[in-house]
Amino acid sequence: MTIDFLTSLALILLSSVVLGSVFRAIKLPPLLGMLLVGIILGPHLLNLIAGPILEVSASLREIALIVILTRAGLSLNLKDLKIVGRPAVMLCMIPALTEIVGYMLFATLFVGTSLLESAIIGTVIAAVSPAVVVPRMIALQEEGYGTLHSVPQMVNAGSSMDDIFVIVAFTALVGMAKGGNFDFGIFWEVPVSIVLGIAVGAGVGYGMVLFFRHVHTRDTIKIIVMISFAFLFVTLENLLAKYVPFSAMLAVVTVGVVYNALDPIRSARLSKKYEKIWVLAEIILFVLVGAEVDLTYVAKSGGIVVGVILLALLFRMGGVFLCLIKTPLSFKERLFCAIAYIPKATVQAALGAIPLAMGLGCGPVVLTAAVLSIIITAPLGAFTIDLTSHRLLEKAPEAEESGEVLVENQPK
């Protein structure tokens, strides 16, 4: 059955709104409803998504990723990292690294992928979902739960940086996989791409702050300028690929971080605007990822992949406990932090289909693992965070509800 572009778009949007509302009403993340819409309307079932939409699917998902990262940058407060100290910095990387190691062990053993392909699966799935975690941590912080040891702030700061770390690692690994063999150049390319990405993003972010201080304009115009520079970063990365490594996505995040650090009032307004943009971007992202899912492959290999996901999740939780060694947090607080790092959604949706689009042999299993990780961990994480937060975290006394107590300065 052929369907025109506008009718297809209307079906996508209306179905996503309806199913998203249904999932929200039963206390599950609405993104699961959007993912289901993509699977149902996609080419493997009803085939009601117009060809032109599927043809630009990769570009639309990249735009959604840019929105995610810019919003993450604008909401990332570097003061939170300083307040909480070492544990928050470690939470930015260690849980993701331990989960990637889990995939390198179990995917290689049970799925049959190579070590490099297993690492790619790990980088796609290892990111925690700020869309599920951050609103819950903010609510706990406002209620005063866990704030004596800055638990909500620590999880918020770590989860935001966690995504950035994983995306940089993913970019490096798929580049190696596309080349067909191990490239020892990665040992200098990754640090260079990180440094250049941060440097360019910081320069552009600083320039934007100065420009908009002197040229007063609507916040909508500021967002258009930000997004335009993000597109230019992607173009610059492609142009420089043969000469010098450059991380466009890290530059995108850094622009938001610098803007927030230098002009927090305007940054907060822009972040609110990005939340509205994300309403549409979220629908497009999850529906198009759902449309890519091959149900035949999922039926054949899904059981094994689910087992690998759960085993690797245990590695991730172990990584969280490792980060919290020599902190004043109780066992219950540490367990809550490990639970808070379970949900996965946005980054998995943004990255999951890229290896398939690049023609990599591991593409189908990466996409299957990404979708299954969302289906399993998003509701599981959201439910367990809500269920355990008031049981595992203590409510701070009235004077300490601001959460400004330093973890590093607590008595050991």
N, C-alpha and C positions, 0 to 999 in steps of 0.2 A: 504493500500500500504506500503510495507516495503522498506526501503532505507538504504544504508550503511553509515557508520560513516563519511567518507571523503566527499561523495557527499552531505550529510546533512550539514556538516561544510561549504562547498563551497557555498551552497545555502544561509546559514545564513549570511556569510561574504559579498558576492556579493550583496544580496538583501539589507542588512543594509547600505552598501556604497551608493547604488543607491538611496534608499528612504531617507537616511540621507542627501544626497546632494540636493534632491528635497525640503525637508523641510527647509534646510539652504537657498536655493535660494528664497523661499517665506518668508524669515525672521522669521522662526520658529525654535525652538531648534531641532537639528538633532536627539536627543534621542527619539523624538516622532515617527520618522520613524522607528527606531530600535524596539521600543515597538510594532508598528504595524506589523513589520515583524514577531515577536514572536507570536502574536495573529493569523496571517494568516497561518504561517507554523506549528503552534502548534497542539497538539492532538485534540483540539476541532474544528478545521477547516480542513486544508489540511493534517495534520498528516505527515509532511515531516521532522520532527526532529527525528533523530535516537534514539532508546531506550537508548543506553549507555550514550548519552549526557544528556538525561533527568534524568538518574539515578544518575549522579554526579552533577546535577544542583545545589544542596544546597552547595556543596563544592566549585564549581566555583563562586557562588555568594559571598561566604565568602572570597574567594581570592580577588574578585573585591572590597569588602568592605575594606579589608586590604590595597589595593592600594589607595583607596579614603582617608582613615584616615592617612596613612603615608604621602601622598602628602599634606594633610591639615596641618599636623604637621610641615612639612618642610617649608611651606609657611606662617605659623603663626608667626608673629613678635610680641613678648611680648612688645616691645617698643610702638607699636600702642595702646595697652591697657593703657599704662602709659600716653601716649600723650593725649588720649581722656578722660581717667579717668572714673569716676563712670558710666556715661551713657553706655559706651561700655561693662563694666562688667555686668551691669543689662541686656543689650541686649543679653547676652550669655544665659540667663535663663528665664527671666520674660515673653517674648512673647510666648515661648514654653509652659511655665506653664499655661498661660491664655488660650492658644488654647487647651491644654489637658483638662482643666476644662470645656471648651466648649463642647468637645466630651463626657465628663462624664455626662453632662446635656442632650445634644440633642440626642446622640446615644442611651443612656439609655431610653429616652422618645420615640423616633421615630423608632429606629431600633430594640429595644427590647433586646439589649445585657445587661449583668450585669454591675455593676459599674466598676468592675475590668476589664472586657472585653472592656468596653468603654475607660478606661484609656489606655489599650494596643493599641487600635486603635489610640488614641491621640498621644502616643509616637512614633508610626510608621509614622504618618503624620506631626507631629509638626516641624520637622527639615526643615530649609530653604536649598535651593540648591546652594552651592558655585559654581557649574558648570555653573549656569545661572547668578548668582549675581556677583561673583568676577571679571570676565573679564570686566564687565560693570563698576564696581566701579573703577577699575584700569584706564580705559579709561577716566572716568570723572576726576580722580585725575590728570592725565597727562594734561587734557585740562584746569584744574583749576576751574571746576565747583564744588561748595560746599566746597571748601577747606578752606575757611576762618574760618569755624566752624568744620573742619575736618569730614564732613559728609561721604565721601567715605571711609576714614580710619575706622571710627566708625562702619559702616555697614560691612565692610570686617572682622574686628576683631570679631565682635559679631556673624556673620553668621558662621564663622569657629568653634568657641567654642560652638555655639548653637547645632551643630550636635553631638558633643561629649557628651554634657549633656543629649540629648535625647536618645542616644544609651545606656548610662549607666542606665537610667531610664527604658528603654525597657527591658534590660537584667534582671533587678530586678523583673519587673512585670510579664514577661513570666515565670520566675522561680516560682513565687507565684501561677500563674494560673495552672502550671503543677502539683503543689502540691495539688491543689483542694480547698484550703481554705486560709484565710488570715494568713500570717506568721508574727508574731510580731518581729521575728528576723530580718526583713528587716531594722528596725531602727538602728541596729548595723552593719548588713551585708553590706548595701550600703556604709556607710562611710569607713568601713574597706576595701571593694573592691576598692574604689576610692584611698585611701591612698596607698594600696599595689600596685595598678596598676601604680600610679605615681612614687612610689619609685623604683619599678623594672625597669620601662621604663627609668627613669632618670639615674639609675645606668648603664644600658646597653648603653644608648645614650652617657653618659660621657666616658664609656670605649671605645666605637667605635671612638669617636673623638680622644682620646689619641692614640689608636692603629693606626688609619689611618694617624696621624701626623708623626708617626715613620716608618710605613710600607706603602710605596707609591705604589699604585695600581690603576687600571682603575676604573672609576666611575661605570662601569657596574658591577664590582666585589663588590663594596660597596653596590650596590642595591641588589645583590644576597644575601649578608650577612644580610642586613636589612630585606628582605622578609623572609629569613630563621629564623631569630629570632622572627619575627611576628608569623610564624607557630608554633614555640616552645612556644610562649606565650599562644596560643590557647590550645596546648597540656597541658601546665602547669595549665591552668584554669580548664580543665577537671579533671586532676589528683588531684587538691586541693579542688574540689567542695565539697567533703564530710567533709573536715576538716576546711578550711578557705576560705572565699570569695575573689576572685581575678578577676579584670577586665582586660582581655587580650587586648581588644580594646583600653582601656585608656592607657595601656602600649605602644601599637603601636603608638598612637598619641604622647605620651610623648617623645619617642625616637626621633621623628622628631623635636619636639619643642626644646629639649635640643641641638640637633645637630645644628639647625639653630641659637640658642642663642650663642653657643660656636665657631661655624665655619660657619658664614653666607655665605662666598664666595663659599665653597664647597657645602653647603646646596642648594644654588641657582642652581648650576650645576645639583645636584641630582634631584631637583624639576623638572627641564627641562626634565630629563630622564624619570621621572615618568609620565610626560605629554604624552610622546610617548607610554609608557606602557598602559596608560589609554585609548588610541585610541582603542586597542583591548579589554581591560577589559570592557569598556563601552558597546561595541557591545554585548559581551557575557552576561553582566548583564541585559541589557534591553530586549534583545531577550528572554532570559530564563524566565524573569518575565512575559513577554507577553504570553509566551507559557503556563504559569500556569493559565491564566485567563479563567474562565468558563463563556462563553458568555450567557448561559441560566440563570445563577445566576445574571449576570449583568443586563440582560433584565428585570428580575423579581424585583430586589431590587435597581437597579442603580439610579432611580429617587429620592428615599428617601435619599440614601447615598449622592448624589450630594447636596441636600438641607442641610444636616448636615455639609458637608464640607464647604459650603458657610457661614453658620451661625458661625461655629467655627473660620473661617477666620476673621470674624468681631471681635471676642474675641482676636485673635492674634494682629490685628491692634490696638485694644485698649491697649493691653499690651505694644506695641511699644511707644504709646503716654505716657503711664505711666512711662516708663523708661526715657523719655525726659523732665519730669517735672523739673523746676528750672535750665534749660539750656538756653543759649542765642539763641538757634535756633528759627527761625521764624516759624509760622504755616505752611508755604509752605515747609520748610525744614523738619519739623516733618512729614508732610503728605508724602513727598518723602521717608523718612525712612520706614514708614509703608508700602508703595507700594513696596519698595525694599525687604521687608521680605515676599512677597507673593509666589515666585516661589518654587516649590518642585520637586524633581526628584531622585537624586542619592540614598539618604538614604532610601527613600520610596521603591525604587527598590530592595535595598539590604536587607531590613528587611521585606518587605510585605509578602513574601511567607513563612517566618519562622514559624509563628503560625500554618499554614496549614500543613507544614512538621512535626511539633511536634504533630499533631493530636488534637489540641485544637478546641473546638466547635466553637469558633469565627473565625477560620482560613479563611473560605470563605469570610466573610464580611470584614475582615482585608485586604485581598489581593485585593478585589474589591475596597475598599476605597483607598488603596495605588495607584492602577492603575488610578482610576478616578481622584485622586488628582493631579497626574502627568499630565494627559491629560488636566485638567482644568487650573491648576495654572502655569505650565511651560510656555505655550504660553501667558497666560494672564499677568503673571509677567514680562516676557521679553518684551512684547509689551508695557505695561504701563510704565516700567522703561525707555525705549527708547523714548516714546512719551512725558513723563513729565519731564525728567531730566533737559533739558535746559529751561523749563518753570518754574519749581519750585525752581531750584537752581541758585544762582547768581554766575557769574564768578568773582573770586577773583582778586584784583588788581595785577599788575605785581609782586610786591615785596612779595605778600603773596601766590603765586601759589604753593609754596612747601607744603602747608598744615600743617605747623609745629605749628599752633596756638593752644594753649591748651584750650579745652572746659571748663575745670574746672576753668581756670584763667580768663575767659571772665567776664566782668562786668555783674551783674545780672540785 
